[in-house]
């Protein structure tokens, strides 16, 4: 059973920054793609950013220029650097992963809470 463990969430003021981390229980190379999703209270889960095995990245429009997804192979960790945070960014952020033959993200972390105060 693959496990993804997120960390780095917390309370930050608007305009501040946070860096989220996601550590999988297997080698990060075993996944074809990894992503960050978020879900705010009363809203549907939405994609924040994704990174495929070849380094291609995708961002939701509202996160472009503010969030950066990256991977550290030596630390076996996926990151989400978030800058210029806004109150609307308040949500539970979850890490997800899929393998090469999977069309959807099959593995999910428990999530980490990010709260941005105005």
VEXPA-109568 format. One line per 2 residues: for each residue x, y, z of N, C-alpha, C, O. Coordinates in pm, 1 decimal. Each point is the difference from the previous one (the first is absolute). Layout:
<volums>
X Y Z X Y Z X Y Z X Y Z ~ ... .
</volums>
This chain:
<volums>
84.2 -118.4 0.0 -84.2 118.4 0.0 88.7 124.8 0.0 80.4 21.3 90.8 ~ -97.0 59.1 -193.7 79.0 122.4 -10.6 -52.4 102.9 98.4 -120.8 19.9 12.2 .
211.3 44.3 56.7 -37.7 108.2 90.0 67.2 128.9 -44.0 115.9 0.5 -41.4 ~ -189.6 106.9 50.9 52.8 133.5 -28.6 -21.8 82.9 125.3 -112.0 9.2 50.2 .
218.0 50.7 0.0 -8.5 76.7 123.8 35.3 145.4 -26.8 112.0 32.5 -39.4 ~ -210.3 54.3 61.6 20.8 143.2 -20.3 37.3 67.8 131.3 -33.3 -46.7 108.9 .
102.9 157.5 -123.4 33.3 83.4 114.6 23.5 142.4 -49.5 10.7 24.8 -120.1 ~ -3.0 68.6 215.7 33.1 136.6 -35.3 -115.2 98.4 4.8 20.3 120.4 -16.0 .
-139.9 -169.9 37.7 -112.9 91.8 7.7 3.0 81.9 127.8 82.0 -23.8 88.6 ~ -172.1 120.0 -80.1 -5.4 82.9 118.3 -78.8 125.7 -22.7 -71.8 13.4 -99.0 .
85.7 79.4 192.1 -68.0 128.7 -5.8 99.2 106.5 -44.4 109.0 11.7 56.0 ~ -147.0 65.0 -155.9 87.2 104.4 -52.3 -84.5 121.5 -35.7 -117.7 -13.9 -33.1 .
175.9 130.7 39.4 -70.3 122.3 -38.0 -1.1 15.5 -151.2 86.6 -52.7 -69.8 ~ -183.5 123.8 21.6 -7.6 27.8 -142.9 130.2 65.1 -46.9 54.9 87.9 66.4 .
-7.4 -132.8 -181.2 126.8 47.5 -51.9 118.7 -84.1 41.6 110.1 17.1 -52.3 ~ -131.5 -107.2 145.4 107.5 -85.6 48.4 24.7 -120.8 -88.4 -61.3 -16.0 -105.5 .
152.3 -68.1 151.0 40.8 -117.6 -77.0 0.7 -124.8 87.2 16.5 6.6 121.8 ~ -34.9 -120.0 -187.6 12.2 -129.8 65.3 56.7 -98.3 -101.0 -17.9 16.7 -120.6 .
86.3 -119.3 170.2 44.8 -107.4 -86.4 -53.2 -132.2 53.5 29.4 -39.8 112.7 ~ -107.5 -26.5 -195.2 -54.2 -130.8 34.8 92.5 -109.4 -51.3 64.6 14.5 -103.8 .
-59.7 -124.1 178.6 80.7 -115.5 -39.2 -86.9 -124.6 -5.4 -96.5 -13.1 75.2 ~ 131.5 -77.1 -164.0 -70.2 -127.9 -12.0 105.1 -108.5 -17.5 78.4 2.8 -94.8 .
-77.5 -97.8 186.4 96.1 -109.4 -5.4 -74.2 -130.9 -24.2 -79.8 -41.9 83.9 ~ 104.9 -23.6 -198.0 -65.2 -128.8 -26.7 74.3 -114.3 68.8 118.2 11.2 32.5 .
-190.6 -121.7 -10.8 60.1 -116.5 65.3 83.0 -82.4 -96.7 70.0 -92.5 41.3 ~ -77.3 126.1 -172.8 82.5 -65.4 -99.7 88.6 103.7 -67.4 -15.7 120.5 19.7 .
109.0 -170.6 -99.5 86.5 91.6 -72.5 -84.6 89.6 -90.3 -90.3 -46.6 -69.3 ~ 121.3 174.9 71.8 -79.2 97.0 -75.6 5.9 -28.7 -149.7 -89.0 40.5 -74.9 .
194.1 -110.4 31.3 14.0 -34.1 -141.7 -104.6 -101.0 -45.9 -24.0 -15.0 -119.8 ~ -38.1 -54.0 214.8 -96.8 -102.6 -37.0 -132.8 58.4 -46.8 -87.8 -73.3 -45.6 .
73.1 205.1 56.8 -124.8 64.7 -39.0 17.9 77.2 -131.0 100.4 68.2 -20.4 ~ -198.7 -80.3 -66.7 3.4 69.6 -128.0 -32.0 147.5 17.2 48.7 84.1 -75.5 .
-130.2 -53.3 174.3 -37.0 138.3 25.7 -39.9 16.0 145.6 -51.0 -92.5 63.2 ~ 75.4 211.5 -12.0 -44.1 35.6 134.4 -61.5 138.4 -5.0 31.4 80.5 -87.7 .
-118.8 -54.1 182.5 -72.2 126.7 -4.9 -39.4 45.3 139.6 2.8 -75.8 97.0 ~ -39.2 202.3 -91.9 -61.6 57.4 119.8 -141.7 40.9 -35.3 -24.9 63.3 -102.6 .
-66.5 -100.6 189.3 -138.4 42.1 -9.9 -35.9 74.6 127.7 70.7 -8.7 100.4 ~ -181.1 81.7 -105.4 -48.5 64.8 121.2 -152.1 -3.7 3.4 -66.6 -7.6 -103.3 .
14.1 13.1 224.2 -144.3 4.8 17.3 -32.8 94.9 113.3 40.6 -19.9 114.5 ~ -114.9 123.0 -149.0 -45.3 96.7 99.1 -136.8 -42.4 51.9 -71.1 -74.0 -68.0 .
33.1 119.4 186.5 -130.0 -37.2 56.4 -114.3 35.7 -94.3 -9.4 113.4 -46.9 ~ -77.3 -210.4 19.5 -115.7 24.6 -84.4 29.5 6.0 -148.7 -88.5 29.8 -80.1 .
213.0 -58.1 43.1 37.8 5.7 -142.0 52.3 -135.1 -46.4 38.0 -84.7 81.0 ~ -36.7 65.8 -213.2 54.4 -122.5 -56.2 152.0 2.3 3.1 62.7 105.9 1.5 .
-6.3 -223.9 -0.5 145.0 -9.5 -6.9 47.9 48.8 -136.7 -61.8 -29.1 -102.4 ~ 171.5 102.9 102.0 51.8 53.3 -125.8 149.3 -25.0 -9.3 70.9 -6.7 100.5 .
-25.4 -6.7 -224.0 142.2 -17.3 -26.1 72.6 131.0 25.3 -43.6 106.3 -44.1 ~ 154.0 -115.5 115.1 85.5 117.1 23.1 115.0 -1.5 -99.3 21.9 96.8 -72.9 .
51.5 -208.2 70.7 116.7 -12.2 -88.4 33.2 -147.5 -17.1 -27.6 -81.6 87.9 ~ 86.6 48.8 -201.0 39.9 -137.4 -27.7 135.7 -1.3 -68.0 39.4 95.3 -67.4 .
31.0 -206.5 87.1 131.2 -16.3 -61.9 11.7 -142.9 -50.9 -19.1 -95.3 75.6 ~ 51.0 80.5 -206.4 16.4 -132.5 -56.2 145.2 -45.2 10.3 87.1 76.2 42.1 .
-62.5 -199.7 -80.6 131.7 -61.5 18.0 109.9 75.2 -74.0 115.9 -2.0 41.3 ~ -152.8 68.8 -151.9 101.4 68.6 -81.4 18.0 145.3 41.3 71.4 75.0 -66.5 .
-135.6 -34.9 175.7 18.6 135.6 48.7 -104.4 99.4 -47.3 4.0 117.0 38.2 ~ -96.8 -161.7 -120.6 -105.8 89.3 -46.6 -91.2 37.3 115.7 -45.3 -86.7 74.8 .
18.5 216.1 -60.5 -84.7 46.6 109.0 -127.5 66.0 -52.8 -2.2 57.6 -108.7 ~ -101.9 -67.9 187.8 -129.5 60.2 -31.3 -49.9 70.6 124.3 12.4 -51.6 111.1 .
-69.0 169.8 -130.1 -53.0 76.5 111.3 -142.1 46.6 -29.6 -35.6 27.7 -114.6 ~ -44.1 -19.7 219.8 -129.7 65.6 -13.2 26.4 148.4 -25.4 98.5 55.7 48.4 .
-186.2 6.3 -123.3 22.6 139.1 -40.3 20.9 92.4 119.6 85.8 88.2 -4.9 ~ -161.3 -106.6 110.4 8.8 91.4 114.1 128.6 -17.2 79.5 31.3 83.8 84.6 .
44.9 -192.2 -110.3 124.0 -25.9 71.9 123.8 35.0 -82.8 110.6 7.6 53.7 ~ -128.8 13.5 -182.1 116.0 27.9 -85.5 72.5 124.3 48.2 -60.6 103.5 27.6 .
191.6 -116.8 -18.3 81.5 111.9 44.2 12.7 12.2 150.8 85.5 73.6 49.2 ~ -169.3 -144.4 24.4 6.3 5.5 146.8 46.0 -132.8 59.7 69.9 -1.8 101.3 .
-108.7 -108.8 -163.5 33.3 -132.9 52.6 99.8 -68.7 -92.3 -2.4 19.0 -121.6 ~ 90.0 -99.0 181.2 96.7 -77.0 -77.9 5.3 -143.1 51.9 21.8 -23.5 118.9 .
-41.7 -71.5 -209.2 11.5 -140.5 35.6 138.5 -48.8 -40.9 48.3 31.7 -108.6 ~ 14.5 -108.3 195.7 134.8 -49.3 -30.3 22.6 -133.2 70.7 -76.9 -41.9 86.6 .
185.0 -22.2 -127.3 30.6 -131.7 56.0 148.3 -7.1 34.2 84.6 43.8 -77.9 ~ -54.0 -98.9 193.7 138.3 -23.1 40.5 20.8 -151.0 4.4 -45.9 -67.3 92.3 .
115.0 15.4 -192.0 16.6 -145.3 -7.9 81.2 -54.7 116.6 -30.5 -107.2 52.1 ~ 132.0 179.3 -11.6 85.3 -47.1 109.0 -78.0 -11.6 131.1 25.6 -89.2 80.9 .
-120.3 179.6 -61.2 -81.1 -1.9 122.3 -131.5 -74.4 -19.8 -80.4 -12.2 92.4 ~ 59.6 -37.6 -215.1 -123.0 -73.3 -30.3 -123.3 79.8 41.2 -91.3 -52.9 63.4 .
89.9 179.1 -100.0 -103.8 90.9 47.7 -53.0 86.5 -114.1 75.0 47.8 -85.1 ~ -206.6 -29.6 86.8 -67.0 93.7 -89.1 -32.2 124.7 80.4 -44.5 -9.4 114.3 .
66.9 126.5 -173.4 -24.4 125.5 70.3 -105.2 83.8 -72.4 -23.7 -14.4 -119.9 ~ -38.0 102.4 198.1 -82.5 105.4 -56.9 38.8 127.9 72.7 -34.3 19.5 116.6 .
105.7 66.8 -186.4 36.6 129.8 55.4 -112.8 97.5 -31.8 -35.8 18.6 -116.3 ~ -18.8 41.9 217.8 -112.8 91.5 -16.8 42.0 138.8 47.8 46.3 15.3 113.0 .
-62.0 83.8 -196.9 34.6 137.4 34.5 -120.5 90.2 -21.9 -97.1 -38.3 -65.3 ~ 104.9 159.4 121.3 -108.0 97.7 -13.8 -135.8 -65.4 28.1 -94.0 12.1 -78.5 .
86.5 -79.9 189.8 -122.4 -73.2 33.5 -115.8 95.0 26.9 17.7 109.8 52.7 ~ -135.9 -155.3 -90.3 -121.6 77.2 16.5 -98.8 -77.4 86.9 9.0 -122.5 8.7 .
-103.2 191.9 55.8 -100.0 -71.4 80.9 -73.5 -109.0 -79.4 -38.7 -102.2 56.6 ~ 19.7 123.7 -186.5 -66.9 -100.7 -84.0 82.7 -126.5 -17.4 -51.4 -100.8 -48.6 .
177.4 104.4 87.0 84.6 -119.8 -9.6 -20.5 -93.0 119.7 56.0 -109.5 4.5 ~ -135.9 153.3 91.4 -28.0 -83.0 117.0 -69.8 -128.0 -42.0 -105.2 3.6 -63.8 .
164.5 -117.5 100.2 -52.8 -129.8 -41.8 84.5 -111.2 62.0 104.1 24.8 60.9 ~ -151.4 -146.3 -78.0 82.8 -117.3 30.3 70.5 -38.0 -129.1 -64.1 -23.0 -102.5 .
195.1 16.7 108.2 81.1 -31.7 -117.4 45.5 -145.6 9.1 54.6 -44.1 101.2 ~ -78.8 -28.8 -209.7 33.0 -143.1 -1.7 92.9 -31.3 -115.6 -7.0 60.1 -107.2 .
93.1 -155.2 132.3 92.6 -49.7 -99.9 -60.7 -123.6 -66.3 -67.7 -78.9 66.0 ~ 91.6 62.1 -195.1 -53.4 -114.4 -73.1 105.5 -54.2 -94.9 89.7 72.8 -42.6 .
-100.9 -201.5 9.7 97.5 -62.3 -89.3 -67.3 -106.6 -85.1 -100.1 -59.6 39.7 ~ 156.6 37.0 -156.8 -48.6 -108.4 -85.2 118.0 -62.7 -71.9 105.2 61.6 -16.7 .
-125.4 -185.6 -25.3 103.9 -71.2 -74.5 -28.1 12.4 -149.6 -101.0 57.0 -41.2 ~ 190.7 -110.3 -37.6 -5.3 21.4 -144.6 -123.3 -59.0 -66.6 -45.0 54.2 -100.9 .
-11.2 -161.3 151.9 -116.5 -61.4 -62.9 -131.1 48.3 60.1 -106.8 -48.8 -36.8 ~ 113.6 141.5 126.3 -120.5 51.4 63.8 -37.9 132.6 -62.5 85.5 85.4 -23.1 .
-214.2 -68.5 -4.1 -45.0 123.8 -62.9 -40.2 104.2 102.2 -5.7 119.0 -30.9 ~ -21.9 -162.6 151.3 -35.5 93.4 105.4 93.5 -20.1 118.2 67.8 -102.2 11.4 .
-65.8 202.0 76.0 82.9 -10.7 120.0 -60.6 -105.6 93.1 -114.7 10.4 43.6 ~ 196.3 -111.9 -15.2 -50.2 -113.4 77.1 38.4 6.5 147.4 -60.9 -65.6 84.5 .
162.3 145.3 -55.2 51.6 5.7 136.7 -11.7 142.0 52.7 32.5 97.0 -68.6 ~ -80.2 -87.3 193.4 -26.0 131.7 59.0 52.1 6.2 142.7 -2.6 -98.5 73.8 .
49.9 216.5 -37.2 38.0 22.6 137.6 -119.3 46.1 81.0 -109.1 19.5 -53.7 ~ 130.6 -2.1 183.9 -107.7 41.8 89.8 -27.4 149.7 -9.8 -109.1 46.3 33.5 .
206.6 27.2 -78.7 -18.8 144.1 -15.1 60.2 78.7 114.7 19.6 -50.9 110.3 ~ 9.1 176.1 -139.7 52.5 92.1 100.4 -75.5 131.8 -12.0 -22.5 50.0 -110.3 .
-15.8 5.1 223.6 -83.7 121.5 0.3 85.6 124.7 -20.7 102.4 19.4 65.6 ~ -146.6 62.8 -157.0 60.2 131.8 -21.6 -107.6 103.8 26.2 -106.8 -3.0 -61.2 .
135.2 94.1 151.7 -94.0 106.1 33.4 69.2 134.0 -18.8 105.5 25.6 58.0 ~ -166.6 59.4 -139.8 56.3 131.1 -28.8 -92.5 105.4 59.4 -117.1 9.3 -37.1 .
169.7 68.2 127.7 -80.3 103.6 65.3 16.4 132.9 -72.2 105.1 29.3 -57.0 ~ -210.9 50.3 60.8 4.2 129.7 -70.5 53.6 110.2 90.9 10.5 115.2 -42.2 .
</volums>
